[in-house]
Amino acid sequence: MTDPISYRDVNDWNEAIYPGWYTGNNLANAPTAGYCVGLVLCFDNNITYPVQLAFAFNSSDIFIRTK
């Protein structure tokens, strides 16, 4: 069975502006240090105002950031 979700690796959390899943470790501009998985949502596919949800793996924290 193949994984239906594809992840994009980024080095800077500010690069995560397109809809989808993102992963990275110790990213620049990340909400926390360590490994994070993030989901970016855009309304009407407009990347001008992305909503970023970041899930930290070193804690139970969830971070939300909008532009």
C-alpha positions in Angstrom: 0.0 0.0 0.0 1.4 3.4 -0.9 1.3 6.4 1.4 -1.5 8.7 0.1 0.0 11.7 1.8 3.1 13.3 0.4 5.2 15.6 2.5 7.4 18.5 1.5 10.7 19.0 3.3 11.6 22.6 4.0 14.6 24.3 5.7 12.7 27.5 6.7 9.1 27.4 8.0 8.4 30.6 6.1 8.7 28.6 2.9 5.6 26.6 3.9 3.0 28.7 2.1 1.4 26.2 -0.3 -1.4 23.8 0.8 -0.2 20.5 2.0 1.9 18.7 4.6 5.5 19.7 5.6 8.2 18.2 7.7 11.5 19.3 9.1 14.0 19.3 11.9 15.3 22.5 13.6 13.8 24.7 10.9 14.6 28.4 10.7 11.5 30.4 11.8 9.9 27.3 13.3 7.6 27.8 16.3 9.7 25.4 18.4 13.1 23.5 18.2 13.2 19.9 17.1 11.2 17.9 14.6 7.9 19.3 13.4 5.1 18.3 11.0 3.0 21.0 9.6 -0.2 21.4 7.6 -0.8 24.5 5.5 -4.3 25.5 4.5 -5.2 28.2 2.0 -8.7 29.5 1.5 -9.8 29.5 -2.2 -6.2 28.3 -3.0 -4.9 31.8 -2.3 -1.3 31.6 -0.9 -1.4 35.3 0.2 -2.9 34.3 3.5 -1.8 30.8 4.5 -2.8 29.2 7.8 0.0 27.1 9.2 -0.6 24.4 11.8 2.6 22.9 13.3 2.7 19.8 15.5 5.8 19.4 17.6 7.2 15.9 18.2 9.2 16.9 21.4 6.0 18.0 23.2 2.3 17.9 22.9 2.2 21.5 21.6 0.3 22.6 18.5 1.1 26.0 17.0 -1.1 28.0 14.6 0.2 30.9 12.6 -1.4 33.1 10.0 -0.1 35.9 7.9 
